[in-house]
Amino acid sequence: MWYEILPSFFIITAAVGLPGWGLYHIHNLTLGNHYRRSLTDRWSRALYQRDMRLTGNPYEVNGLEAIPDN
């Protein structure tokens, strides 16, 4: 019957979803935020500082609306 596929569906869903969910919380424990953003090279540090200057929070998604008009 159709319900015989449910155990394998849950196993595959857990195998695909748990690593991403786990990394989300591991980043919070190790980095202090839920997003991985390394500052190992100059370009990443420049983008981090730009986002901090424009919005005050470098971890939120920034679009054109974050850039002031003046």
N, CA, C and O atoms as a GROMACS GRO file, in nm:
protein
  280
    1MET      N    1   0.082  -0.119   0.000
    1MET     CA    2   0.000   0.000   0.000
    1MET      C    3   0.087   0.125   0.000
    1MET      O    4   0.209   0.117   0.012
    2TRP      N    5   0.024   0.239  -0.013
    2TRP     CA    6   0.097   0.363  -0.025
    2TRP      C    7   0.171   0.399   0.103
    2TRP      O    8   0.274   0.465   0.097
    3TYR      N    9   0.121   0.359   0.219
    3TYR     CA   10   0.182   0.395   0.347
    3TYR      C   11   0.312   0.320   0.373
    3TYR      O   12   0.382   0.352   0.469
    4GLU      N   13   0.347   0.223   0.291
    4GLU     CA   14   0.472   0.150   0.308
    4GLU      C   15   0.594   0.235   0.270
    4GLU      O   16   0.706   0.200   0.307
    5ILE      N   17   0.573   0.343   0.199
    5ILE     CA   18   0.685   0.429   0.162
    5ILE      C   19   0.715   0.533   0.271
    5ILE      O   20   0.818   0.601   0.264
    6LEU      N   21   0.629   0.547   0.370
    6LEU     CA   22   0.649   0.649   0.474
    6LEU      C   23   0.778   0.630   0.555
    6LEU      O   24   0.846   0.730   0.577
    7PRO      N   25   0.815   0.511   0.601
    7PRO     CA   26   0.942   0.500   0.676
    7PRO      C   27   1.063   0.543   0.594
    7PRO      O   28   1.150   0.613   0.646
    8SER      N   29   1.070   0.501   0.469
    8SER     CA   30   1.184   0.542   0.387
    8SER      C   31   1.179   0.691   0.358
    8SER      O   32   1.284   0.756   0.349
    9PHE      N   33   1.061   0.748   0.343
    9PHE     CA   34   1.047   0.892   0.322
    9PHE      C   35   1.101   0.969   0.442
    9PHE      O   36   1.173   1.068   0.424
   10PHE      N   37   1.067   0.927   0.562
   10PHE     CA   38   1.114   0.996   0.682
   10PHE      C   39   1.265   0.979   0.700
   10PHE      O   40   1.331   1.073   0.746
   11ILE      N   41   1.319   0.864   0.667
   11ILE     CA   42   1.464   0.843   0.678
   11ILE      C   43   1.538   0.934   0.581
   11ILE      O   44   1.638   0.996   0.619
   12ILE      N   45   1.493   0.943   0.458
   12ILE     CA   46   1.559   1.027   0.358
   12ILE      C   47   1.543   1.174   0.394
   12ILE      O   48   1.638   1.251   0.380
   13THR      N   49   1.426   1.214   0.440
   13THR     CA   50   1.404   1.352   0.480
   13THR      C   51   1.495   1.390   0.596
   13THR      O   52   1.550   1.500   0.597
   14ALA      N   53   1.511   1.302   0.693
   14ALA     CA   54   1.600   1.330   0.806
   14ALA      C   55   1.744   1.335   0.761
   14ALA      O   56   1.820   1.420   0.808
   15ALA      N   57   1.785   1.247   0.670
   15ALA     CA   58   1.923   1.246   0.622
   15ALA      C   59   1.957   1.372   0.545
   15ALA      O   60   2.071   1.417   0.548
   16VAL      N   61   1.861   1.429   0.478
   16VAL     CA   62   1.884   1.551   0.401
   16VAL      C   63   1.871   1.675   0.491
   16VAL      O   64   1.947   1.770   0.474
   17GLY      N   65   1.778   1.675   0.583
   17GLY     CA   66   1.749   1.795   0.662
   17GLY      C   67   1.831   1.814   0.787
   17GLY      O   68   1.860   1.927   0.824
   18LEU      N   69   1.870   1.707   0.852
   18LEU     CA   70   1.942   1.719   0.980
   18LEU      C   71   2.080   1.784   0.969
   18LEU      O   72   2.115   1.862   1.058
   19PRO      N   73   2.160   1.758   0.866
   19PRO     CA   74   2.290   1.827   0.860
   19PRO      C   75   2.277   1.979   0.851
   19PRO      O   76   2.352   2.051   0.918
   20GLY      N   77   2.185   2.029   0.772
   20GLY     CA   78   2.165   2.173   0.762
   20GLY      C   79   2.112   2.232   0.892
   20GLY      O   80   2.156   2.340   0.934
   21TRP      N   81   2.019   2.162   0.954
   21TRP     CA   82   1.964   2.208   1.081
   21TRP      C   83   2.072   2.207   1.189
   21TRP      O   84   2.080   2.298   1.270
   22GLY      N   85   2.156   2.102   1.189
   22GLY     CA   86   2.262   2.092   1.288
   22GLY      C   87   2.368   2.200   1.270
   22GLY      O   88   2.414   2.257   1.369
   23LEU      N   89   2.406   2.229   1.146
   23LEU     CA   90   2.506   2.333   1.122
   23LEU      C   91   2.455   2.470   1.165
   23LEU      O   92   2.532   2.553   1.212
   24TYR      N   93   2.327   2.493   1.148
   24TYR     CA   94   2.268   2.620   1.190
   24TYR      C   95   2.294   2.644   1.339
   24TYR      O   96   2.328   2.755   1.379
   25HIS      N   97   2.279   2.541   1.421
   25HIS     CA   98   2.299   2.554   1.564
   25HIS      C   99   2.445   2.543   1.605
   25HIS      O  100   2.487   2.604   1.703
   26ILE      N  101   2.524   2.466   1.531
   26ILE     CA  102   2.668   2.459   1.560
   26ILE      C  103   2.733   2.593   1.533
   26ILE      O  104   2.822   2.634   1.608
   27HIS      N  105   2.692   2.662   1.429
   27HIS     CA  106   2.746   2.796   1.402
   27HIS      C  107   2.711   2.892   1.514
   27HIS      O  108   2.790   2.980   1.548
   28ASN      N  109   2.594   2.877   1.571
   28ASN     CA  110   2.557   2.963   1.682
   28ASN      C  111   2.646   2.937   1.803
   28ASN      O  112   2.684   3.030   1.874
   29LEU      N  113   2.679   2.812   1.827
   29LEU     CA  114   2.765   2.780   1.941
   29LEU      C  115   2.908   2.826   1.920
   29LEU      O  116   2.971   2.877   2.013
   30THR      N  117   2.962   2.809   1.800
   30THR     CA  118   3.102   2.839   1.776
   30THR      C  119   3.127   2.983   1.734
   30THR      O  120   3.226   3.043   1.777
   31LEU      N  121   3.040   3.040   1.652
   31LEU     CA  122   3.063   3.174   1.597
   31LEU      C  123   2.983   3.283   1.668
   31LEU      O  124   3.016   3.401   1.655
   32GLY      N  125   2.882   3.246   1.741
   32GLY     CA  126   2.799   3.345   1.808
   32GLY      C  127   2.684   3.395   1.724
   32GLY      O  128   2.609   3.482   1.770
   33ASN      N  129   2.667   3.344   1.603
   33ASN     CA  130   2.551   3.376   1.521
   33ASN      C  131   2.511   3.251   1.445
   33ASN      O  132   2.586   3.153   1.445
   34HIS      N  133   2.398   3.253   1.381
   34HIS     CA  134   2.348   3.134   1.314
   34HIS      C  135   2.400   3.122   1.172
   34HIS      O  136   2.371   3.023   1.104
   35TYR      N  137   2.476   3.220   1.125
   35TYR     CA  138   2.521   3.219   0.987
   35TYR      C  139   2.672   3.209   0.981
   35TYR      O  140   2.743   3.270   1.062
   36ARG      N  141   2.722   3.131   0.888
   36ARG     CA  142   2.866   3.117   0.874
   36ARG      C  143   2.915   3.226   0.780
   36ARG      O  144   2.877   3.230   0.663
   37ARG      N  145   2.998   3.311   0.831
   37ARG     CA  146   3.057   3.414   0.748
   37ARG      C  147   3.200   3.432   0.796
   37ARG      O  148   3.224   3.500   0.896
   38SER      N  149   3.294   3.374   0.726
   38SER     CA  150   3.432   3.380   0.769
   38SER      C  151   3.495   3.510   0.718
   38SER      O  152   3.459   3.561   0.613
   39LEU      N  153   3.589   3.559   0.794
   39LEU     CA  154   3.658   3.683   0.758
   39LEU      C  155   3.806   3.653   0.732
   39LEU      O  156   3.893   3.726   0.779
   40THR      N  157   3.833   3.546   0.659
   40THR     CA  158   3.971   3.503   0.640
   40THR      C  159   4.042   3.579   0.530
   40THR      O  160   4.165   3.592   0.535
   41ASP      N  161   3.971   3.630   0.432
   41ASP     CA  162   4.039   3.704   0.326
   41ASP      C  163   3.991   3.849   0.324
   41ASP      O  164   3.892   3.885   0.387
   42ARG      N  165   4.062   3.929   0.251
   42ARG     CA  166   4.038   4.074   0.248
   42ARG      C  167   3.900   4.107   0.191
   42ARG      O  168   3.833   4.197   0.240
   43TRP      N  169   3.858   4.035   0.087
   43TRP     CA  170   3.729   4.062   0.023
   43TRP      C  171   3.614   4.039   0.121
   43TRP      O  172   3.521   4.119   0.128
   44SER      N  173   3.618   3.932   0.196
   44SER     CA  174   3.512   3.902   0.292
   44SER      C  175   3.508   4.007   0.402
   44SER      O  176   3.399   4.047   0.445
   45ARG      N  177   3.623   4.051   0.448
   45ARG     CA  178   3.626   4.156   0.551
   45ARG      C  179   3.570   4.288   0.497
   45ARG      O  180   3.501   4.360   0.569
   46ALA      N  181   3.600   4.318   0.371
   46ALA     CA  182   3.546   4.441   0.310
   46ALA      C  183   3.395   4.435   0.300
   46ALA      O  184   3.327   4.534   0.327
   47LEU      N  185   3.341   4.320   0.259
   47LEU     CA  186   3.196   4.306   0.250
   47LEU      C  187   3.130   4.312   0.387
   47LEU      O  188   3.022   4.369   0.402
   48TYR      N  189   3.194   4.251   0.485
   48TYR     CA  190   3.143   4.256   0.622
   48TYR      C  191   3.135   4.400   0.672
   48TYR      O  192   3.034   4.442   0.727
   49GLN      N  193   3.243   4.475   0.652
   49GLN     CA  194   3.245   4.614   0.697
   49GLN      C  195   3.145   4.699   0.620
   49GLN      O  196   3.083   4.789   0.677
   50ARG      N  197   3.128   4.673   0.491
   50ARG     CA  198   3.029   4.747   0.412
   50ARG      C  199   2.888   4.723   0.465
   50ARG      O  200   2.811   4.817   0.483
   51ASP      N  201   2.855   4.595   0.489
   51ASP     CA  202   2.722   4.563   0.539
   51ASP      C  203   2.699   4.620   0.678
   51ASP      O  204   2.589   4.665   0.710
   52MET      N  205   2.801   4.620   0.760
   52MET     CA  206   2.790   4.678   0.895
   52MET      C  207   2.768   4.829   0.886
   52MET      O  208   2.689   4.885   0.962
   53ARG      N  209   2.837   4.892   0.795
   53ARG     CA  210   2.823   5.038   0.779
   53ARG      C  211   2.686   5.074   0.724
   53ARG      O  212   2.627   5.173   0.768
   54LEU      N  213   2.634   4.998   0.628
   54LEU     CA  214   2.508   5.033   0.565
   54LEU      C  215   2.387   5.002   0.650
   54LEU      O  216   2.294   5.084   0.658
   55THR      N  217   2.385   4.887   0.714
   55THR     CA  218   2.262   4.846   0.784
   55THR      C  219   2.280   4.825   0.933
   55THR      O  220   2.181   4.822   1.007
   56GLY      N  221   2.404   4.812   0.981
   56GLY     CA  222   2.425   4.787   1.122
   56GLY      C  223   2.421   4.640   1.159
   56GLY      O  224   2.457   4.604   1.271
   57ASN      N  225   2.377   4.554   1.067
   57ASN     CA  226   2.375   4.411   1.092
   57ASN      C  227   2.428   4.340   0.967
   57ASN      O  228   2.359   4.337   0.865
   58PRO      N  229   2.548   4.284   0.973
   58PRO     CA  230   2.606   4.224   0.853
   58PRO      C  231   2.545   4.090   0.816
   58PRO      O  232   2.580   4.034   0.712
   59TYR      N  233   2.455   4.035   0.898
   59TYR     CA  234   2.401   3.902   0.873
   59TYR      C  235   2.261   3.903   0.814
   59TYR      O  236   2.205   3.797   0.789
   60GLU      N  237   2.204   4.021   0.792
   60GLU     CA  238   2.074   4.023   0.725
   60GLU      C  239   2.096   4.050   0.577
   60GLU      O  240   2.196   4.111   0.537
   61VAL      N  241   2.003   4.003   0.496
   61VAL     CA  242   2.016   4.016   0.352
   61VAL      C  243   1.999   4.162   0.315
   61VAL      O  244   1.903   4.227   0.355
   62ASN      N  245   2.095   4.212   0.237
   62ASN     CA  246   2.091   4.351   0.196
   62ASN      C  247   2.065   4.360   0.046
   62ASN      O  248   2.126   4.289  -0.033
   63GLY      N  249   1.973   4.448   0.010
   63GLY     CA  250   1.946   4.472  -0.130
   63GLY      C  251   1.968   4.619  -0.159
   63GLY      O  252   2.031   4.690  -0.081
   64LEU      N  253   1.917   4.664  -0.270
   64LEU     CA  254   1.933   4.804  -0.306
   64LEU      C  255   1.861   4.897  -0.208
   64LEU      O  256   1.897   5.014  -0.194
   65GLU      N  257   1.759   4.844  -0.142
   65GLU     CA  258   1.685   4.930  -0.048
   65GLU      C  259   1.770   4.962   0.076
   65GLU      O  260   1.735   5.053   0.150
   66ALA      N  261   1.878   4.890   0.100
   66ALA     CA  262   1.963   4.916   0.216
   66ALA      C  263   2.060   5.030   0.192
   66ALA      O  264   2.118   5.083   0.287
   67ILE      N  265   2.079   5.070   0.068
   67ILE     CA  266   2.173   5.178   0.035
   67ILE      C  267   2.100   5.310   0.044
   67ILE      O  268   1.995   5.327  -0.017
   68PRO      N  269   2.154   5.406   0.122
   68PRO     CA  270   2.085   5.535   0.135
   68PRO      C  271   2.084   5.611   0.002
   68PRO      O  272   2.173   5.595  -0.081
   69ASP      N  273   1.981   5.695  -0.017
   69ASP     CA  274   1.963   5.768  -0.142
   69ASP      C  275   2.052   5.892  -0.154
   69ASP      O  276   2.074   5.942  -0.264
   70ASN      N  277   2.101   5.943  -0.044
   70ASN     CA  278   2.176   6.069  -0.051
   70ASN      C  279   2.311   6.054  -0.109
   70ASN      O  280   2.385   6.152  -0.120
   0.00000   0.00000   0.00000
